[in-house]
């Protein structure tokens, strides 16, 4: 059955981490090929949001080499496609005016973007299946937020660590099974933006979606 909806027969393989996060220099890498069974409906339901997710993360924080390459090649080319102007406008719509050292700037806050949040939830659900923790996790049971502060080392060492090319995506997870929480996840993209994800042990768990 589909690892995402748990209701339809799986006919495809879906990348847990969006494949469009990888620049051309990593085209031959096998580390990134983390896929799980998916039905056609779920498999086709994220493509537009994943492109937006890539574009937003490409502008969030200082770039590393992989993200810089991705921006200068794949992303720039995508802006020249038929839907390119819409994708540019989607990014502009995420900008928030701020003042830094007395100068006006624009910042991107990924947590405020519902499409970004949806993709991060999809990653958590896919990883839960991949690690044989729980399959067919409903999106409503996943809560995510941007990690604003570094987690203490004593907590980090208790979490399992894995990666899909460290400069693209790396993550830690822990099975908790208490106080309404089933598992916890830390996912870092491009070595810059870290999300925390919580899977509740049942519908209507201890976390309520903010905003």
N, C-alpha and C positions, 0 to 999 in steps of 0.2 A: 504494500500500500504506500501511497505518497507520504513521505516523511514530514510534510508540512501540514496538510489538511487531515491526514489519517483516514480519509473517507473514500477517495478515488484511487483506482489502480494506477501505479506508477508506470509511466511510458517513457520517461526521459531521465536524464541525470542533470541535476542543477548544481552550480557552483555555490558552495556555502559563502565564501568570500567572493564578491563580484569579480569576475575575470577582467573587467575593464580597469581595475586598479593597477594592473601590471603593465609597465611600459614595454616597448618593443625589445629592449635589451634583455628582458627576462622571458622572451617568447619560448625559449627551449627549456626553461626550468620545469622540473617535475614536482617541485615542492608545492607549488600553488594548486595542483590539481586535486583539490579536496571537493569531491562531488558526492551527492546523496540522491536516492531515488525520489522522483517528483512526478506528479501528474502534469499533463499539458496545461491545464488551467493555472496551476501555481507557477509552473515554469515560465509562462509568458506574462505573469502578473506583476513582475518587478522590473522589467527591462528599462522602462522610462525613469522610474524612481532611482534605479542604480546608476544611470548616467548622471542624474542630478546629484546623487550622493557623491560620486567621484568628483564632480566639478566643485561642489561645496568644500570637500575636504582638501582639494588642491589649493584652496585659498585660505584655509584656516591655519594660522600660525606660520612660523618660518619653514621654508621648504627643505627637505633633504634631497639628495641627488635623484632618487627614483621619482619623487613627486615633481621635481623640476623638469625632468625628461618627459614625464607624462603630460605636463602642461604645455611644453613647447612642441610636442608632436601630436599625439592623439586628440587632446582636448582642443587645441587650436584648430586642427582640421575639422573637428565636429562642429565648430562655430560657423564653418563655411558650407555646411550641409543645409538642406531645405529647412529643417527645423532649428537651425543654428540661432537665428534671432530670438526665438522663443527661449532657448536654453540660456542665452545671455541675459535676457530679461528675468528669467527665473533666479539667476544669481543676483542680479541687481536688487530684486525684491527681498533678498535675505540681508542686505546691508543695513546696519544700524549706525547712525551718526554718533560719534563719541569724540571726546577731547583728550589728547595724549600730550603731556608736557606743554600744554597751552596751544596745541595745534589741532585743528579739526581733522578727523580721520573717519573712515568707515570700517566697521568690524563685522565679522560673520559669527553668529552664535548657532552652531549646528543643532543644539538641543531644542531651539525654538522652531526648527523646521520639521514639520510633521512627516515629510517624505524621507528625510534623513533618519528620523527616529524609526520609521517603518522598516527601513533597510537594516538598521542595527538590530531590531527585534528579529528580523528574518535570520540574521547571522547567528544570534543566540539560539533560535529554534533549530537551526541546522546543526550547530555544534552539539546541542543536547542529543540529537539523534546520532551523530557521528560517534560520540563517546559512549553510546549505549546507556545513556542516563534516562531519557524519556523521549518517545517519538510522538509525532502529531501534536506538539504543544500548540494550543491556540494562542494567537497573538495577544488576546486579552489577558493571558496569564503572565505576560512579560512586561516588566517595567525597566526603562533605561534612562540614563542621564549622563551628562558629561562629568567625568571625574575631575573635580576642581582642585583637590588637594592630593598629595601623594599618600598612598596607603602605607601605614606603618609596616616595617620589614617583618615584624613578628606575624603579621597576617599574610603577607606575600609568600613567605616560606612554606606556609601550610597549603598553598594552592598549587595545583598541577600546572606546569608551564608547557606551552607549545607555540609554534609559529608557522606562518605561511610566507616565508621570506621575511626576515626580521625587519627589513626596511620598508616592507609593505604592510604586513599585519602580524601581530603577535598577541597572544592571549593567555590568560590564566583562568582557572575555574576551580570551584570547590562544591562538593555535594554536601548540603547542610542538613536537610530533612528535620527542621525544627522551627518553632515559632512562625509557622505558616510559610516558610521559605523552603523551596526544594533544592535550588542551586544558585550560585552566584558566579558572575563572570566579569573579567576585566579585559577589554579589547583595545589595543592601541594601533592606530593607523598612521603610516608614514612617520613613525617614531615621534609623533607630535600630539595627536588628539586621542585621548583615552576615554572610553565609555565604560560605565558600570552597568551591568544588567542583572536583574533578579527575576528568577522564575518562581512564581508562587506555587505552593503545594496543592492549591485548588482554585477554582474560579472565585473571584472576589477575595483574594488573599490579603496579606497585611499591607500591601502597597496600593495606593490609588494613583492613577496617572495624573500628574500635575499639568495644569494648563489645559 
